């Protein structure tokens, strides 16, 4: 899988929101896409995911310039004013809504079980805005990849909530290790703290993405036991 944007730009009503930007990401890769905090981050995320038609340039997924395909395969996480949850809602309500979107069971029992499986049961009744920053980003990302068709995850300005950028960068690497392509938009200062070569909003000549080693598949218990028996027979 490869998502490739070539010289995409977005013109706002009064000024350019996104100057010509080229960026690409494939499975098992992470890209930091940096720039001045503001509308450019959201414009890039929406353009890359087929939710906004760029004024110039093209976006292709595996060579196809198909907005419907992009919308299905490329997920935008926590974009301000777009996909961020209502901070006043309880965590369990947000989780239930996201599980329903993913086609999963979304009743109260299923929600509480999901939170427990993701080490967040203690937060079920809290307002979403009261979640610790790292927990907020992790839960939203894990809810996003619960959707069966998602191949690319765009974390949108996670550093706007504060906290340690190493936390959300590690999350991005974990997702890439599972086989997703990951783009994280953030401020230049975050990239400097992480000491990672970052792509730039408004640039077309970009550094290579960060390549992440795939997670080794876990052998089923029965298979492990069978291998042991075969070794004993030998």
C-alpha positions in Angstrom: 0.0 0.0 0.0 1.2 3.5 -0.8 -0.5 6.9 -0.3 1.1 9.5 -2.4 0.2 13.2 -2.6 1.8 15.3 -5.4 1.9 19.1 -5.1 -1.5 19.4 -3.4 -2.6 22.9 -2.3 -5.8 24.3 -0.7 -7.0 27.8 -1.1 -9.1 29.3 1.7 -11.6 32.1 1.4 -9.1 34.8 2.3 -5.7 33.1 2.0 -3.9 29.9 1.1 -4.5 27.3 3.7 -2.0 24.8 2.3 0.8 25.6 -0.1 1.9 23.0 -2.6 2.9 19.9 -0.6 4.1 16.5 -1.7 4.2 13.6 0.7 4.0 9.8 0.6 3.7 7.0 3.1 3.5 3.2 2.7 2.6 0.4 5.1 5.0 0.0 8.0 6.1 3.7 7.7 5.7 6.8 9.8 5.9 10.4 8.5 6.0 13.5 10.6 4.5 16.3 8.6 5.3 19.6 10.3 4.4 23.2 10.0 3.1 26.3 11.8 0.1 25.3 13.9 -3.2 26.2 12.1 -5.5 25.5 9.3 -2.8 24.0 7.0 -2.7 20.8 9.2 -6.4 20.2 8.8 -6.4 21.1 5.1 -3.6 18.6 4.6 -5.3 15.8 6.6 -8.6 16.3 4.7 -6.9 16.5 1.3 -4.9 13.4 1.9 -8.0 11.5 3.0 -10.3 12.5 0.1 -12.5 14.6 2.3 -11.4 17.9 0.6 -10.6 18.3 -3.0 -7.2 20.1 -3.4 -7.1 23.1 -5.7 -4.0 21.7 -7.3 -2.2 18.4 -7.3 -3.4 14.8 -6.9 -3.7 12.2 -4.2 -3.4 8.5 -5.1 -3.7 5.3 -3.1 -2.0 2.5 -4.8 -2.1 4.6 -8.0 -5.8 5.3 -7.9 -7.0 8.9 -7.6 -10.4 7.9 -6.1 -11.8 10.2 -3.3 -14.3 7.5 -2.2 -11.4 5.0 -1.9 -9.4 7.5 0.1 -12.2 8.2 2.4 -12.6 4.5 3.1 -9.0 3.6 3.6 -7.5 6.8 5.1 -8.7 7.8 8.5 -8.2 11.2 10.1 -7.8 11.1 13.9 -8.7 14.0 16.2 -8.7 16.8 13.6 -9.8 20.0 15.3 -13.3 21.0 14.4 -13.7 18.0 12.1 -13.1 14.6 13.7 -12.3 15.5 17.3 -14.9 14.3 19.7 -17.1 16.6 21.8 -15.1 17.2 24.9 -18.2 17.4 27.1 -19.3 13.9 26.3 -18.5 11.0 28.6 -15.7 8.7 27.4 -18.0 5.7 27.2 -20.3 7.7 24.9 -17.5 8.6 22.5 -16.3 5.0 22.5 -19.8 3.7 21.8 -20.2 6.1 18.8 -16.8 5.1 17.4 -17.4 1.4 17.8 -20.8 1.8 16.0 -19.0 3.5 13.1 -16.6 0.6 13.0 -19.5 -1.9 12.7 -18.8 -3.3 16.2 -21.1 -3.9 19.1 -21.7 -0.6 20.8 -24.0 -1.3 23.8 -23.0 -0.4 27.3 -21.5 -3.8 28.1 -19.5 -3.9 24.8 -18.2 -0.4 25.4 -17.1 -1.2 29.0 -15.5 -4.5 27.8 -13.6 -2.6 25.1 -12.4 0.0 27.6 -11.2 -2.7 29.9 -9.4 -4.5 27.1 -7.6 -1.3 26.4 -6.7 -0.5 30.0 -9.0 2.5 30.2 -12.0 1.2 32.2 -11.3 3.7 35.0 -12.0 6.6 32.5 -15.4 5.4 31.4 -17.5 8.0 33.2 -15.1 10.9 32.7 -15.8 13.8 30.4 -13.6 13.3 27.3 -11.7 16.5 28.0 -10.5 15.2 31.3 -8.6 12.2 29.8 -4.8 12.3 30.2 -3.3 13.5 26.9 -1.6 10.2 26.1 -4.7 8.2 26.8 -6.8 10.5 24.6 -4.6 10.0 21.6 -4.2 6.3 22.1 -7.9 5.6 22.5 -8.9 7.6 19.5 -6.2 5.9 17.4 -7.2 2.4 18.5 -10.9 3.2 17.9 -10.0 4.3 14.4 -8.1 1.1 13.5 -11.1 -0.9 14.7 -12.6 0.0 11.3 -11.9 -2.9 9.0 -11.0 -0.9 5.9 -8.5 1.5 7.3 -4.9 1.3 5.9 -3.6 4.8 6.6 -3.9 6.7 9.9 -3.4 10.5 10.1 -2.9 11.8 13.6 -3.7 15.5 13.4 -1.8 17.8 15.7 -1.6 15.6 18.8 0.9 18.1 20.3 -1.8 20.8 20.5 -3.0 19.0 23.7 0.5 19.2 25.3 2.3 16.3 26.8 5.4 14.4 25.7 5.7 14.0 21.9 7.6 10.7 22.5 4.3 9.2 23.6 2.3 9.8 20.4 5.3 9.1 18.2 5.7 5.7 19.9 2.0 5.2 19.2 2.6 6.0 15.6 5.4 3.5 15.4 3.3 0.8 17.1 0.6 1.3 14.4 3.2 1.2 11.7 4.6 -2.0 13.1 1.1 -3.5 12.7 1.1 -2.7 9.0 -0.5 0.8 8.8 0.9 3.8 7.1 1.0 6.6 9.6 1.2 10.4 9.1 1.4 12.6 12.1 1.0 16.4 11.6 2.7 18.4 14.3 4.7 21.6 15.0 8.3 21.9 14.0 9.3 22.0 17.7 7.9 18.5 18.3 10.0 17.1 15.5 13.1 18.7 16.9 12.4 17.2 20.3 12.0 13.8 18.7 15.1 14.3 16.6 13.3 12.9 13.5 13.7 14.2 10.0 10.3 15.6 9.1 8.4 16.4 6.0 7.2 20.0 5.7 3.9 21.5 4.9 4.4 23.7 1.8 7.4 21.6 0.5 7.6 19.1 -2.3 11.1 17.7 -1.7 10.7 15.6 1.4 12.9 13.2 3.5 12.3 9.5 3.4 9.6 8.2 5.9 10.6 6.3 9.0 10.6 2.6 8.3 9.3 0.4 11.1 9.9 -3.3 11.5 6.7 -5.4 11.3 5.5 -7.1 14.5 6.3 -10.7 14.4 3.2 -12.8 14.3 2.4 -14.8 17.4 2.0 -18.5 16.8 -1.2 -20.1 18.0 -0.8 -22.1 21.3 -1.7 -25.3 19.6 1.0 -24.8 16.9 3.6 -24.2 19.6 2.7 -27.4 21.3 2.7 -29.3 18.0 6.2 -28.0 17.2 7.4 -29.1 20.6 6.0 -32.6 20.1 7.7 -32.8 16.6 11.0 -31.8 18.1 10.8 -34.5 20.8 10.0 -37.1 18.1 13.1 -36.1 16.2 
